[in-house]
Each structure stands twice: as C-alpha cells, then as structure tokens.
Amino acid sequence: MNVLIADDEKIVLEGLKSIIDWNALGFTICQTASDGQDALDKILSLNPDLVLIDIRMPKRSGVEVVQAAVEHGYTGKFIILSGVTDFRLAQTAMRYGVDFYLTKPIDEDELEQAVRSVHELIRAQAKNRTFYAQYRDKAKQSILHDIMAGTCDYERLDLDDLHLNANIYQVVSYENYNQDYFYQTWNFADLMRVTNQDDSTFDLIEMDQRRIILLKGDFAVTRFENLLRHYQIAPQKGSPFDSVFLAYGQKVSRVRDIHFSYEDVCRLGSRRFFCEENQHVIGYGELSGSGESLPGLSHLSAAEYAERITRYIQSNNQSLITNILKELTDTLKHSDEKPAAIKHFLIDLYILVKQKIIQLYPNMDIPLLANASAIDLIEHKYYLYEIITFLAEQFDMWTHSVGYSSGENVMDEVIHYIRHNYRENLKLETIAPLFGYSSSYLGKMFNKKLGVNFNSYVDQVRIDVAKKLLEQDNLKVYEIAEQTGYSNVDYFHKKFKKYTGTSPAEYRKNLLS
C-alpha cells in the first residue's frame, strides 16, 4: 500500500518518514507534500491508500484538503496530525471520514498502532469489496443464464443496473478454431478492438461449455459486423483471426427475445461439423426455416452408395467417384442428423466398399486400412469435409490398384469390368454411363470391336468360368449357375449347351472320363 506524507515543517516531514518502519507495516512512501494544495494535487493524481497530513498547512488546511479530496471521489484513509488547540478543527475533519486524529508531538507507538489499524481496515474493506463484486457477478451471471434460456422474470429486472437498456442485442459463441486447443489465445474484446468498460459493449457468459457473448447496442453490433468482414477471405495463418471460430444468432430488439438469438447459436453449434475448410464463421442465415423439417439418414442406404462407388472404382471413373461424394456431402449437409450418426453412416459405407473390393479382387495387392484404424480415424475427425477427403483418397488408391486403364482403348476397360463382375446382373444400360457412353453407342462398339453383341460376350465370359468350375467335383451344377450370374439353373443349362454343345453334367462327365 502507498502512503503520502504532508507537513509544512521540513524537519517534521523528515521525522515522519523515519519515525516508524513503514515497509514493515505494509506501506511504501510514494510522495511527500509541503503545502495543502500540493498535497491535494498529489492525492488526486496518485490515489494513495493512506494520507498522513498536518491539520495546519499553507495554501489549504488539512481539513480543506480532506474535504476537497473526498468531494473529488477519493476513498483512501486519512490520519490527521494536530496540536492540542486544534481539537475543533480535528472534529470537523473527522466528519469527512478521517480515521485517526493524533496530537503533536507524535508518539511513535501511537502512530505505529494507528498505521497498523488503517492497514487492517483497508484489507478488510478490500476483502468486502472483492466479495461483493464476486457475489454481484455471480448473481448477474445467473440472471443472464435465465435470459438466454428464456426463463427469466422480465418484469422484475433492473435493466439499467444490468446494462441491458440497449435498442438491439445479438448472441455470439466464441470458440477456438483448432479444437485440439483448450485455452483461448485471443479474447473477444481484442478482436472487436473495444475496451468494454463496465460491460457496456457486451457480456461474457459461460453456458453449456460454450463461451457466449451478448452484444448490446448499435455500437457493439456494428463493431461485430466489421469483425466479420475480416472473414470474407480466409484469414492469414497464425493471425488472431485464424485462431477463433464464431457462430452468431439473429438480432433482436427486446431483452425477452434474446433467447431466440441464443437458440440460433446452439443449433449452429451442431452445424459446425458441416463447415468448409478454413471456414471460421457460421451465422443464423445458414439455418433452415422453423417450419421446415430436415430429413434424417433413414432414406439413405449405405449399401446402395457402396454399390455405386464400387462400380466407379472398377470402371476407373474418378470423376463419377468425385460426383457421388459431392452428392453425398450435399445430402448429409441437409439432414438433421447429429455428427455421430453421420460418422457411423460413413464408417458403414467405407467398410461395405472395402468388403466388395476384397470379394471382387481376392488375389490383388490392394492398400487397405484395418477396419479398427479407419473407424478410429473417422471418429476423431471434426469436420465432414475431412472424412469425405479421407474416403476420396482411399477410393482413389483402390481405383489405381484394381481399375484397368490402357490410356487408349476404353473397350479394354469395359472388358476388364465385365470379367470381374460377371456374377452381377450386367446390363448395357447400367455399364455404359460408367464409361461415359450411351448404351446404344457402347453396343455398337461391342459389335464392331469384338464381332459379338454385349449380352453374347457376357454369356461367353460366364460360360468360360463355369467350365473351370465344372473341373472341380465339389460344386453342384446349381451352385455353379449361381456363381456365374445365372439365377435360374434351367436358363444356365440352355446357355451352356448353346456355347459348348453339351449340358453341364455331360461336360463334367467327359472331363472325368
């Protein structure tokens, strides 16, 4: 604590500085004064915790100094020194809040005891002020929580006392952009470039593990809009603007409507998963209308998407893989599912495509992640775009591993696809788009290049596989029919005899004999 000593007698002034051990009593002498006006000026500029002042001083008396200082808002303590004949003046000074009145000559023990008492008094008052401030802040936080939740008794609020007498309000959530970091490196006031003295510009509230900002008034809202302009282009890496993520709700004009803006922010919190790369801001405009119901995942089939993606991988058609992943991203963004459910859907998709590739190419060396590793990787991604990027990279590797590309003859790619999918219900109408052709044009290419139509070529591939399977005696004819893409065994008999001149059973018998 600081003490200012004022006395017009130089010898007395020096004696007061050394008569007691000020440092041991918790004080530092910050200044001295030799007249009343000098003392008053230094009190108002230095705001010392304690003033030790003689009652009779040139220019201004000690009483006048005390009176003027108190009127200017000084809240520190005074010890008045006076002669015995100055008792009436001392009484006047005591009415202005002087804490101790000591008579000259000064007794060392009496001064020391007075200084000790002042020290304890200052500490007690500071403790009370701190407690009151903490209690008041806690009460205000509780009220703000109720306002955000829309459960407040608005009629009983003292809006002036709470600094809630603005004409406009807006709720903003303020988080780290990098979700791996727990502590925030830049505070909101610095980003807004405001001082926020007495919470006049905004209030800071902790709710549901979110840091919530309540903007108050035109100045605050305008400053925030200026801040948003910094995010119209991606912020520079390492800058303050790169370190935060903001979500903001609608503007409202009444305190009782603030909870609507807060509800926007809560809904936006779950939408952060759908943000693009380097997106630092999401606003209430990205929410759907209140009456519109968003679809869930029930209408999506991971198996159907996996079937399509597998065909695109086999046909070496990376553009169609890109298109289907974009289509899937847009569909998921317009769903109302939580990120956890979407992650589980995409994990199912990954595993289904992987299983199909393994079944189709059992003897190929394909770079495949273990399911546990893929699941862990997807589960720990923060954004949808990160998961889609991971899937695109995996499917691209698999495409290069299994897809045939001569770089010249598309027909070679079509034949490669048929030889690995003869078990499926192959149709010209479904295969042609995989390679960027119409079914009629691809049909003409078959006749021109191979001398047979599409269906005949598929039958030839199936019958060639069936002949190899008939060399084994562990499979029944109907099982071979199923494994070669014929669901009807009689139809298989008919086709086999057409291309070999004999039935499957006779073919096997001839082989064995």
Secondary structure as GFF3:
##gff-version 3
##sequence-region A 1 513
A	DSSP	beta_strand	2	6	.	.	.	ID=ss1
A	DSSP	alpha_helix	10	18	.	.	.	ID=ss2
A	DSSP	beta_strand	28	33	.	.	.	ID=ss3
A	DSSP	alpha_helix	36	46	.	.	.	ID=ss4
A	DSSP	beta_strand	50	54	.	.	.	ID=ss5
A	DSSP	alpha_helix	62	71	.	.	.	ID=ss6
A	DSSP	beta_strand	77	82	.	.	.	ID=ss7
A	DSSP	three_ten_helix	84	86	.	.	.	ID=ss8
A	DSSP	alpha_helix	87	95	.	.	.	ID=ss9
A	DSSP	beta_strand	100	103	.	.	.	ID=ss10
A	DSSP	alpha_helix	108	149	.	.	.	ID=ss11
A	DSSP	three_ten_helix	154	156	.	.	.	ID=ss12
A	DSSP	beta_strand	169	176	.	.	.	ID=ss13
A	DSSP	alpha_helix	188	192	.	.	.	ID=ss14
A	DSSP	three_ten_helix	197	199	.	.	.	ID=ss15
A	DSSP	beta_strand	202	207	.	.	.	ID=ss16
A	DSSP	beta_strand	210	216	.	.	.	ID=ss17
A	DSSP	alpha_helix	217	229	.	.	.	ID=ss18
A	DSSP	three_ten_helix	240	243	.	.	.	ID=ss19
A	DSSP	beta_strand	244	252	.	.	.	ID=ss20
A	DSSP	three_ten_helix	255	257	.	.	.	ID=ss21
A	DSSP	alpha_helix	258	271	.	.	.	ID=ss22
A	DSSP	three_ten_helix	272	274	.	.	.	ID=ss23
A	DSSP	beta_strand	281	283	.	.	.	ID=ss24
A	DSSP	three_ten_helix	284	286	.	.	.	ID=ss25
A	DSSP	alpha_helix	302	314	.	.	.	ID=ss26
A	DSSP	alpha_helix	318	333	.	.	.	ID=ss27
A	DSSP	alpha_helix	339	360	.	.	.	ID=ss28
A	DSSP	alpha_helix	371	379	.	.	.	ID=ss29
A	DSSP	alpha_helix	384	402	.	.	.	ID=ss30
A	DSSP	alpha_helix	410	421	.	.	.	ID=ss31
A	DSSP	alpha_helix	428	431	.	.	.	ID=ss32
A	DSSP	three_ten_helix	432	435	.	.	.	ID=ss33
A	DSSP	alpha_helix	439	450	.	.	.	ID=ss34
A	DSSP	alpha_helix	454	470	.	.	.	ID=ss35
A	DSSP	alpha_helix	477	483	.	.	.	ID=ss36
A	DSSP	alpha_helix	489	500	.	.	.	ID=ss37
A	DSSP	alpha_helix	504	512	.	.	.	ID=ss38
###
